[in-house]
Amino acid sequence: MTMLEITDVTATAACCTPLVREPLTAADAEQLAHTMKALADPTRLRLLSIVAASADAEACVCDLIEPVGLSQPTVSHHLKVLADAGFLTRSKRGTWAYYALVPGTLDRISQLLVAS
């Protein structure tokens, strides 16, 4: 067994790196966690990607069932989670629901995480 050598640290040495920007508030962290939970599912990421890649960043739920290989109720549940998290808006046309990407939502999330 060997002894570790302890280095003498003077009182003037800084023990911590100072913050260079404001960290997340507790409320912002709570909201971001809710938002990221909505994204933390492979099916939801695919659905969001499909909607974003569609014309006018909008898609009918009927067009989203086959690409993800799930039933309409399951796809609708995932789309509701994304809408509740603020990624998508929903509009009803006849018997079908259309989902559109909320402009700037993904940009706002990345800005919270990237250092200024």
N, C-alpha and C positions, 0 to 999 in steps of 0.2 A: 504494500500500500504506500502511495506517495502523498505528500502534503502539497496542497495547492498554494502557490505564492500569491499573496494579496498585495496588490499595487496600491501605494499611497495616493489618495485623491485629495487634492487641495480643496479648500472651501470655495474657491472662485470658479471651479470647473462646473459647467452646466450639466445637470443630470438628465435633462429632458430636452428634446427638440421643440422649439417654440412653434405654436400653430401659425400657419401662414394664411389661413382663411377660416371662416366660421364653420364649425362642424355641424352636422345635422342636429336639429332640435329633437326632443323626444317625440313630439307630434309628427314631425317630418319623417322620422325613422319608422314610426308606427304606420304611417300612410305608405311609405316606400315598401315596407315588409308586406303589407296587404297587396300592393300592386305586384311585387315580385312573386308572391305566392301564386297569383293568377298566371304568371308566365312560367312558373316552375313545373309545367306539365308538357310533355312532348306533343300531345294532340293540340293543346291550345296554341303552342308556338307554331305548329303547322297551319292551323286555322287562321291565325293572325297573319302569317306569311301569305297564305292564299288570298285572303281579303286584300292585303296590301298590294299584291301583284295583279289583282283584277282591275278591269277598266274602272276608272274613277274611284279606285280603292274601295269598291263596294261589291258585295256578292249576296246572292239569294241563298238561304239555308239549303234549298234544294240542290244547289251546285256544290255544296260543301260536304255532302254525305258520302259520295263515292270516293273522293280523293283520300279521305281518312279511314274509310272502311268501317264506319260505325253507324248505328241506327240513328234515325232523325231525332228521337228524344235525347239521345246521348250527345249528339252534335249540338242540339239546342241548349242543353245544360252547359256545355263548355262555352258556347257563345254568350250565354247569360253571365257566366263568371267573368269573361273578358269585358262585357259591357258594364257590369257592376264595378269593375276595377278602373273603368274610364278609358279603355282602349278602343271600344267600338260603340257606335250608336245603332239603334234598332228602329226600323220603320216597317209598318205593316202595309202590304199591297195585296189586296184580295186575301187569299188564304196563306200566302207566304210572307215570311219575315226577311227583310234585307238588312244586312249589317254593313256599316261603313266605318272605316278607320278614322279615328278622331285625329285631326291634323296636329302634329307637334307633340303627341303624347310620348312617343319613344324618345324624342329629342330631350324632353324635360327630364326623363329618368336618367339618361346618360349624363346630363349636365349636373345632376345631383351627385353623381359618383366621380366625375372627372375633376381633378384639381384645377383651379383657376390659374 
